[in-house]
Amino acid sequence: MMVVYASKTGNVERFMSKLPVRKMKITNELFMHEPFVLVTYTTGFGQVPTEVQSFLERNDRYLRGVAASGNQNWGTSYGKAGDTIAAQYQVPIVHKFELSGTKQDAEKFLLGVEQIEQSCFQMDRAQ
Amino acid sequence: MNKVYEAVNWDRPSNDYIEMLWNQNTSQFWLDTEIPVSKDLKTWDTLSDEEKLVFMRVLGGLTLLDTEQGNVGMPMIAMHVKDQQKKAVLIFQAAMEEIHAKSYSTIFTTVADQSKIDNIFQWVKEEPHLQKKTKWIDDIYKNIQPNDDYSLYQAMVASVFLESFLFYSGFFYPLYISGQGKMVASGEIIKLILRDESVHGVFVGLLAQELYQSFSPEKQQEAKEFVYTFLNTLYENEVGYTETVYDSINLTHEVKKYVRYNANKALMNIGMEPHFEEEDINPVVLNGIRTETSTHDFFSTKGKGYQKGKVEPLRDEDFAFVNELVEQSSN
């Protein structure tokens, strides 16, 4: 499964560098033609970054799941970009992690992506 | 040749994160006087003498760190950073440190009498762990050499360690009791400070990472060794401080876990790998952070959920309900 990510302060970038997955960073020109999982940071007071919003407006068709970076010091707004996207596009939250994430975060994320892959595969077979 | 003085030009952002961090910092602005601390008097009386002493000591320790950061750390780093916009963000952060330092006194003044408060400030002067960590950090700040990126890098690391790591032995207790519904207004102040320190750690951490990237591989290795050696020195001292403050109320073990967890986050802010094993942090503390503010009266109080107000003009329709009431009562 392709993983598409956005990074502003380098935290998500460093999280991605720990993962043995196919990955692409969000740009204004990026158009997706295959299923993907999104990894985003959370900005402001728990908001979805603008670059991610406009990317999803163009590419929501293949979105299969979302993970979000954040900081628990923000209380209920921790990684809220993930919750917002999951609710808006009806996809599961794969994982939330703090800053650039730990080894356990990387493992949990990979496990979550694997589950999504399996359910996509089952859906393909059912069709 | 005459020196040319340059004015800060915000029309041309100097990089892609500077405006974001300026906006984040300024939209979080708050004042201690906007939080109704007097509401805490009721629950203050339910604390035991040991608990009151721990509460006041951690606030005293936090005051010292915020004083150092506002008076020395931020201004010294701002003086040596070249970019005008970066200087502006750092000086704004310095001003917030002064507000933090004052806010602890606002809490003190509300709950304790003058002689008890004086005792705490005296304790701060005599507590060896507090004095040691402040001296170590202060020495690094004052060692920044003109046009020397390595000593500036060290100061940035010290700054991130102070704000993202050393504060947390102190933050633990007010969060722990506000997580149980006690001293909730003071807890709000701590959460506002926590929010500010998180952003400061991100910004100074990014500045440190930029310098690190500019170093040669040998210098990077030296920098890395400095980071982990200094982290361990500070951690040993935090262990001693935690035992001194928290042994009397049996929370030492929990606080140490919280300190290690935040040390890892401080490392992430400067782009380094976590050093300590992952551990679960105390759920009551997490609850303290998550508890949303219950007081949203715009004019008297700001809670953690506070954001700067948006203004819209009054329209005739806004008074429709008043007119209706008048009509009803005259019928």
Interface residues (C-beta under 8 A of the other chain):
Chain A: K8 T9 G10 N11 R14 T43 G44 F45 N71 Q72 N73 W74 G75 T76 E98 L99 S100 T102 K103 Q104
Chain B: D16 Y17 M20 Q24 S27 K191 L194 R195 E197 S198 V202 G205 L206 Q209 N264 K265 M268 N269 G271 P274 E278 L286 I289 R290 T291 E292 K304 Q307
